Amino acid sequence: MELQLEDVRDILRRTPPTLNLLLQDLPERWLMNNEGPKTWSPYDVVGHLIHGEETDWIPRAKIILEHGESRAFTPFNREAMFEKSKFKSIDELLNTFTELRAESLQQLDELNLTPEMLEKRGLHPELGPVTLSQLFAAWVVHDLGHIGQIVRVMSKQYGEAVGPWKAYLPVLTR
Amino acid sequence: MELQLEDVRDILRRTPPTLNLLLQDLPERWLMNNEGPKTWSPYDVVGHLIHGEETDWIPRAKIILEHGESRAFTPFNREAMFEKSKFKSIDELLNTFTELRAESLQQLDELNLTPEMLEKRGLHPELGPVTLSQLFAAWVVHDLGHIGQIVRVMSKQYGEAVGPWKAYLPVLTR
């Protein structure tokens, strides 16, 4: 499917309320457990999404529009949240993400993008040339992927509790 | 993690509003596309969840409580929705699922379950002996797995649109 900017907005705006619904008031045993060493808990994922709003999506869109391929993006620190989220409650993180996403969508509107601008190229430090359109598609998929990760990590907390049903629940072995 | 009935209720009640948030008013191109032959669209998944409320979870809990291992569960038709959902709008399906889930949770409360009752065994037609506790854990994981499926199927619609970012977005290749 080709990218449509109205779809990007429509899907991105749903992520904060979806995360609020899934995670607000959930016991710590569901929020803080992960899938094993070097994996992330639902709590970690929210921190990671916050860092994306602050340093990845809109900042990179602006670099593409202002500098094209002449300036590579600043590399994104995927694990910044392990320091940045420290001592913050899940409510605080969810509220921060909700605010930052609203600001991002506001800034997206203010870019007044045309179809031609969406084809403009920037330079990813590892992936090479990428278009603004590809950046926005990646933003949408990144959101959806992390919602999927959150529910997968949660489901694994019941990996033993389901007993023989494990054979019928593919999410437990992904 | 061991099953706690309050967690089961807490997570199961979140699924209908989560699906509403993800899917309501979404364009058909996001609702009706799947991952390829013999896979399900987000629309199909909602129909499947409806059929589960009607024929799987609470009905099986009652069979366990009433008949123990003396009567195997009726096999669950995983694909019943391809007939049952026909001609229904996504709004209709989402509303039906919301109502049925509320009824299921009401019935769950009315079972007045004790820890001893949760260890009661029933007979799965293929998996053999299973406990009520395992049934409820499977219900939770089944919900979470299908939320994960919905966002994965959606993300794949942008599998090409993300361009080189595909390498960094594992949800696209799961």
Interface residues (C-beta under 8 A of the other chain):
Chain A: M1 E2 L3 D7 D10 I11 R14 P17 T18 L21 L22 D25 L26 P27 R29 W30 N33 H124 L127 G128 P129 V130 T131 S133 Q134 L135 A137 A138 V140 V141 H142 L144 G145 I147 G148 Q149 V151 R152 M154 S155 Q157 Y158 E160 A161 V162 G163 P164 W165 A167 Y168 L169 P170 V171 L172 R174
Chain B: M1 E2 L3 D7 D10 I11 R14 P17 T18 L21 L22 D25 L26 P27 R29 W30 N33 H124 L127 G128 V130 T131 S133 Q134 L135 A137 A138 V140 V141 H142 L144 G145 I147 G148 Q149 V151 R152 M154 S155 Q157 Y158 E160 A161 V162 G163 P164 W165 A167 Y168 L169 P170 V171 L172 R174
